[in-house]
Amino acid sequence: MLRVLAVDDEEPALGELLYLLRADPRVRTAEGAGDATAALRRIGRALESGPDGEETIDVVFLDIHMPGLTGLDVARLLAGFARPPLVVFVTAHEGFALQAFDLKAVDYVLKPVRRERLAEAVRRVHELVHATAPAPAPAPAPAPEQIPVELGGVTRFVTVDDIAYVEAHGDYARLHTDQGSHLVRIPLSTLEERWADRGFVRIHRSHLVALDRVEELRLDGGATSVRVGATDLAVSRRHARHLRDLLMRRAGG
């Protein structure tokens, strides 16, 4: 069962969050802290007690906007420890999902908190804690990189390896997977830089593709295109030669 610390400077919101957490059968204990300083003191005791100590905390449910240090500041500090508790952000603001993704948050829950949505976050945490609970073993492989997407008020995490191509939409980008597409508030240029070492290649000012998802390269009257699943995407002249070289190198030609 999980040992939880909830952090929110608004007393009614903290009380409601603790009430919902304590009602979940997967939660063993749920403590509250009214600001970042109190939270860090409590987390410090947990880290000192070790993973099997009485003071241990498995997960911190963090508000973002708080006086003094924000929830993002707390998460950055925790990232510097060898075995920090997991982090779930609970906030009324959608605009910090990218920072949450960068800080390896388990989930991103929007206020007002719904019982079912919080239960989903607890489920995610419970699975992770359960998966890492066995006796010491070789370090596990890094978890697949994920990116948060909003679907009808619910934040889901799409694995980057599931993305076939990305389409530019101004300051946004649409991620295309085999299961559908998702609009995120991240420019295509940012994703191009971040995912270059994951095999994503710019083929046009409007498109970024996963190289291993390209099934065909077509040349037709001087125009170049690629087939990605059931979709044909145009390749601009400035990117065509580089793309062809990458594909031939991948194929060993």
C-alpha positions as CSV (number, residue, x, y, z in Angstrom):
1,M,0.0,0.0,0.0
2,L,1.1,3.5,-0.8
3,R,2.4,6.2,1.7
4,V,1.4,9.5,0.3
5,L,2.2,13.2,0.9
6,A,-0.2,15.8,-0.5
7,V,1.0,19.4,-0.8
8,D,-1.3,22.4,-1.4
9,D,-1.3,25.9,0.1
10,E,-5.1,26.1,-0.1
11,E,-6.6,24.3,2.9
12,P,-9.9,23.3,1.3
13,A,-8.2,21.9,-1.7
14,L,-5.7,20.0,0.5
15,G,-8.5,18.6,2.7
16,E,-10.5,17.4,-0.3
17,L,-7.4,15.8,-1.9
18,L,-6.5,14.0,1.4
19,Y,-10.1,12.8,1.8
20,L,-10.1,11.3,-1.7
21,L,-6.7,9.7,-1.3
22,R,-7.5,8.2,2.1
23,A,-10.7,6.7,0.6
24,D,-8.6,4.8,-2.0
25,P,-7.9,1.2,-0.8
26,R,-4.4,1.3,-2.3
27,V,-3.3,4.2,0.0
28,R,-2.0,3.2,3.4
29,T,-1.3,6.7,4.8
30,A,-1.9,10.2,3.4
31,E,-0.3,13.2,5.0
32,G,-0.7,16.9,4.2
33,A,1.7,19.8,3.9
34,G,0.6,23.4,3.4
35,D,3.7,24.7,1.6
36,A,6.9,23.6,-0.1
37,T,9.1,24.2,3.0
38,A,7.0,21.9,5.1
39,A,6.9,19.3,2.3
40,L,10.7,19.3,1.9
41,R,11.2,18.9,5.7
42,R,8.9,15.9,5.6
43,I,10.5,14.4,2.5
44,G,13.9,14.9,4.1
45,R,12.9,12.7,7.0
46,A,11.6,10.1,4.6
47,L,14.9,10.1,2.6
48,E,16.9,9.8,5.8
49,S,14.8,6.8,7.0
50,G,15.5,4.8,3.8
51,P,13.2,2.9,1.6
52,D,12.1,0.5,4.4
53,G,11.9,3.1,7.2
54,E,8.7,4.2,9.0
55,E,9.0,7.7,7.6
56,T,9.1,6.6,3.9
57,I,7.0,8.4,1.3
58,D,6.2,6.6,-2.0
59,V,4.6,9.6,-3.9
60,V,4.1,13.3,-3.5
61,F,0.9,14.9,-5.0
62,L,2.1,18.4,-5.7
63,D,0.2,21.6,-6.3
64,I,2.2,23.9,-8.7
65,H,1.2,27.5,-7.7
66,M,2.3,28.0,-4.1
67,P,4.0,30.9,-2.3
68,G,7.8,30.7,-2.2
69,L,8.9,27.5,-3.9
70,T,6.5,26.2,-6.5
71,G,5.7,22.5,-7.0
72,L,8.0,22.6,-10.1
73,D,10.8,23.8,-7.9
74,V,10.2,21.0,-5.4
75,A,10.2,18.4,-8.1
76,R,13.5,19.8,-9.5
77,L,15.0,19.5,-6.0
78,L,13.8,15.9,-5.6
79,A,15.3,15.0,-9.0
80,G,18.7,15.5,-7.4
81,F,18.3,12.6,-4.9
82,A,19.2,9.0,-5.6
83,R,15.8,7.5,-4.6
84,P,13.3,10.3,-4.5
85,P,9.5,9.7,-4.1
86,L,7.4,9.7,-7.3
87,V,5.6,12.9,-8.2
88,V,2.1,13.6,-9.4
89,F,1.2,17.2,-10.2
90,V,-2.3,18.4,-9.2
91,T,-3.0,21.9,-10.6
92,A,-5.7,24.1,-12.1
93,H,-3.4,25.1,-15.0
94,E,-2.9,23.1,-18.2
95,G,0.2,25.0,-19.3
96,F,2.7,23.2,-17.2
97,A,2.3,19.8,-18.7
98,L,5.5,20.0,-20.7
99,Q,7.6,20.9,-17.6
100,A,5.9,18.0,-15.8
101,F,7.0,15.7,-18.7
102,D,10.5,17.0,-18.4
103,L,10.6,16.4,-14.7
104,K,9.4,12.7,-15.1
105,A,6.1,13.2,-13.3
106,V,4.0,10.0,-13.2
107,D,0.8,12.0,-13.9
108,Y,-0.7,15.4,-14.3
109,V,-4.1,15.9,-12.7
110,L,-6.2,18.9,-13.3
111,K,-8.4,20.7,-10.7
112,P,-11.2,20.4,-9.7
113,V,-10.0,16.9,-8.9
114,R,-12.4,14.1,-9.9
115,R,-12.5,10.9,-7.9
116,E,-12.1,8.7,-11.0
117,R,-9.2,10.8,-12.4
118,L,-7.4,10.7,-9.1
119,A,-7.9,6.9,-8.9
120,E,-6.2,6.6,-12.3
121,A,-3.2,8.5,-11.0
122,V,-3.0,6.4,-7.9
123,R,-3.2,3.3,-10.1
124,R,-0.2,4.5,-12.1
125,V,1.8,5.1,-9.0
126,H,0.8,1.8,-7.4
127,E,2.0,-0.1,-10.5
128,L,5.3,1.7,-10.5
129,V,6.0,1.2,-6.8
130,H,4.9,-2.5,-7.1
131,A,7.2,-3.0,-10.1
132,T,10.2,-1.5,-8.3
133,A,9.5,-3.2,-4.9
134,P,11.5,-6.5,-5.3
135,A,14.8,-7.1,-3.7
136,P,17.9,-5.5,-5.2
137,A,18.6,-6.5,-8.8
138,P,20.4,-5.1,-11.8
139,A,19.3,-1.5,-12.6
140,P,16.1,-1.6,-14.8
141,A,16.2,-0.2,-18.3
142,P,15.1,3.4,-18.5
143,A,11.4,3.8,-18.9
144,P,10.2,4.7,-22.4
145,E,10.0,8.5,-22.9
146,Q,6.5,9.8,-22.7
147,I,4.7,13.0,-23.5
148,P,1.5,14.3,-21.8
149,V,-1.5,15.0,-24.0
150,E,-4.9,16.3,-23.0
151,L,-8.1,14.4,-24.0
152,G,-11.3,15.9,-22.7
153,G,-9.9,17.1,-19.5
154,V,-7.9,13.9,-18.9
155,T,-4.1,13.9,-19.2
156,R,-2.7,10.7,-20.9
157,F,0.9,9.9,-21.6
158,V,1.9,8.9,-25.1
159,T,5.1,6.9,-25.6
160,V,7.4,8.6,-28.0
161,D,8.2,5.2,-29.7
162,D,4.5,5.0,-30.7
163,I,4.6,8.2,-32.7
164,A,4.9,7.7,-36.5
165,Y,5.1,11.4,-37.5
166,V,4.4,14.9,-36.2
167,E,2.6,17.7,-38.0
168,A,3.2,21.4,-37.4
169,H,0.2,23.5,-36.3
170,G,1.8,26.9,-35.6
171,D,3.0,26.9,-32.0
172,Y,1.4,23.5,-31.6
173,A,2.2,20.0,-33.0
174,R,-0.1,17.1,-33.8
175,L,1.4,13.7,-32.8
176,H,0.2,10.9,-35.1
177,T,0.2,7.3,-33.7
178,D,-1.4,4.1,-35.0
179,Q,-4.3,4.7,-32.6
180,G,-5.0,8.3,-33.5
181,S,-3.6,11.9,-33.2
182,H,-3.1,14.3,-30.3
183,L,-2.5,18.1,-30.3
184,V,0.2,19.3,-27.9
185,R,1.4,22.8,-27.1
186,I,5.0,22.3,-28.3
187,P,6.5,23.8,-31.5
188,L,7.7,21.3,-34.2
189,S,11.2,22.8,-34.0
190,T,11.4,21.9,-30.3
191,L,10.5,18.3,-30.9
192,E,12.9,18.1,-33.8
193,E,15.8,19.1,-31.5
194,R,14.7,16.9,-28.6
195,W,14.0,13.7,-30.6
196,A,16.9,13.9,-33.1
197,D,18.7,11.0,-31.3
198,R,15.5,9.0,-31.2
199,G,15.4,8.7,-35.0
200,F,13.0,11.6,-35.9
201,V,13.9,13.5,-39.1
202,R,12.6,16.7,-40.5
203,I,11.3,16.1,-44.0
204,H,9.4,19.3,-44.6
205,R,8.7,22.6,-42.7
206,S,5.4,20.9,-41.6
207,H,6.5,17.4,-40.9
208,L,8.8,15.3,-38.7
209,V,8.9,11.6,-39.2
210,A,10.2,8.6,-37.3
211,L,12.8,7.1,-39.7
212,D,11.9,3.5,-38.9
213,R,8.2,4.2,-39.8
214,V,9.1,5.1,-43.4
215,E,7.9,2.3,-45.6
216,E,8.5,3.8,-49.0
217,L,10.4,6.6,-50.6
218,R,8.9,7.8,-53.9
219,L,10.3,10.0,-56.7
220,D,7.8,11.3,-59.1
221,G,8.6,14.0,-61.7
222,G,11.2,15.6,-59.4
223,A,8.8,15.5,-56.4
224,T,9.7,13.3,-53.4
225,S,7.4,11.8,-50.9
226,V,7.4,9.1,-48.2
227,R,4.7,6.5,-47.2
228,V,4.2,6.3,-43.4
229,G,1.6,3.7,-42.7
230,A,-1.4,4.7,-44.8
231,T,-0.3,8.3,-45.2
232,D,1.8,9.9,-48.0
233,L,3.9,12.9,-46.9
234,A,5.7,15.4,-49.1
235,V,9.4,15.8,-48.7
236,S,10.8,19.2,-49.5
237,R,13.8,19.6,-51.9
238,R,16.1,20.8,-49.2
239,H,15.5,17.7,-47.1
240,A,15.2,15.1,-49.8
241,R,18.8,14.1,-50.3
242,H,19.6,13.9,-46.6
243,L,16.5,11.8,-46.0
244,R,17.5,9.4,-48.9
245,D,21.0,9.1,-47.5
246,L,19.6,8.2,-44.0
247,L,17.2,5.6,-45.4
248,M,19.9,4.0,-47.5
249,R,22.3,3.9,-44.6
250,R,19.6,2.3,-42.4
251,A,19.0,-0.3,-45.1
252,G,22.7,-1.0,-45.4
253,G,22.8,0.3,-49.0
